[in-house]
């Protein structure tokens, strides 16, 4: 045992390097000159960490001198004194630019769970009695002699035990945030099982942590999360309900533990802020509530809110192209945060190479500057005013969709206002979206419905109305809308489903009454309704990025050559309806894009409304059921190439504009 100040000392810590620093020696010498040899001793973390073989951060000193005497002693030695907490006995000395916190020995007069009224004392044992943990109540003089008033502080330090000084309930009632300090010190220094008496006291008094100073709570929590491995401490906090008392938003530790596993296995630096984000669900509102509850800085609040955002959706199978889009939209820091959080929440360890690859892409790719300026847009013929900003936003969307093409000429050409001239001359169209299917349920929160996707493709300048045909909802009359878009579906047009025959009947009734556009299933059911034939093709699935050659350029198309668009189909049109002609196709899909001579109608087998991220997510959702692993992998890989979604979207809008102009 290392005995108290009035007893014989039988152990030393030797000449620790930090004790031999000239700056340290100067401070102790100044105090001893003013008082007496031994009137000042090192205390707390510097002593504890030396015994534990851990790095030393701060050097704190306890002394029998009063604060006024400390200030006089430092001044006489030519050292600067800063009265950082004189009322509580603390003065900070600056020696060689290094801060040393010097505190007069104290005893508590009264406490209220937040702050204490203290009196100065000459008794080292009284000073030790008011400290939190036994290994923090250790003192060392300049010669390295250890003083252990509790008799167990040295053993606690060497064995990794976090034990309160005296009665844990009493220590906690003096300062309720000692509950969080207990778990913090256990995270940093604890080994083996936690002290049961301390746990029981923390659990019994957990409710008193609520409403304490938010800044102190935040500081303790972030320090705890900065430990090398705070998982054990967080589990104890959850088991004692301390965690729910300070962070009621935390429902599971799974993602937090997943992040710690990734950091450990991949040798990533500890990130206490991201660990905090991993504790809460992917909910921006919850992140904002937690930031308010803990009084986080604006910078940390913004980081947490952005880290738990859901759009764009982050998945391991993102193509490099989609990853670049996400980096451009989010910034490298937020993208990296979301990657790590998504990785931490993933169940498949086999995806580790994909996650690492996405992080590497973010670190190595620098988003290029948008090549178009307002002056370029004005020179392209767009009138000065709000339309300049609108055009720039639309061209930027196209530029991003082209994978940040380094072609300023193409961007300028894209800005030319001919497609928008129609909009300025007439109000937007009323477009009926005939919804024939829906994305798989797990994908809907991130990607929305098929009508949502078409609205994003065609833009906000129109009035949209959705008709859920599977629920029996069809327009009362074809002229209720200027045009109709028939969406994709997992159903087959040849299936005996109750809604298919009424839909075919409506399409026939709408012939010549409204403009029609069909996509995938819509392409197929239009062909069937107007006299063609559709079968389940023996070619199998067409999935991934489909490339069609242009057979004929219609008036609403540009002359840019073939197109590449995400596709997902097994059924195909095999007999053309009367009056239909082929505008584009491939060897796999000969009748890829059709136009009808006897009515304002077009259709296409691929999916211009599918963002590649959704196309990849859909493939992943069907992996092993509709597609083999090699098929899925190849299809997802193909989606990383540039596509022509924006271009085909412009075709559709131009067609509808021309078809409804009259």
Secondary structure, DSSP 8 states (H G I E B T S, - for coil): ----TTS----B----GGGS-HHHHHHHHHHHHHS-TTSEEEETHHHHHHHHT------EEEESS-HHHHHHHHHHTT-EEEEEEGGGTEEEEEETTEEEEEEE-EEEEEE-BS-EEEEE-S-HHHHHHTSSBGGGSEEE-TT-BEEETTS-HHHHHHHT---BSS-HHHHHHHBTTHHHHHHHHHHHH--SS--HHHHHHHHHTGGGGTTS-HHHHHHHHHHHHTSTT-HHHHHHHHHTTHHHHH-TT---SHHHHHHHHHHHHHT----HHHHHHHTS-S-HHHHHHHHHHHT--HHHHHHHHHHT--SS---TT--HHHHHHHHHHH-HHHHHHHHHHHHHH---GGGHHHHHHHHHHHHH---------HHHHHHTT--SSHHHHHHHHHHHHHHHHTTS---HHHHHHHH-THHHHHHHHS---EEEEEE-----HHHHHHH--HHHHHHHHH-SSSEEEEEEGGGT---SSGGGSSEEEE---SS-TTS--TTHHHHHHHHHHHTTTSEEEEETHHHHHHHHHTT-EEEE-TT--EEEEEEEEES---TTS-S---EEEEEEESEEEEE--TTEEEEEE-SS-SS-EEEETTTTEEEESS-TT--HHHHHHHHHHHBTTTB-HHHHHHHHHHTTS---HHHHHHHHHHHHHHHHH-
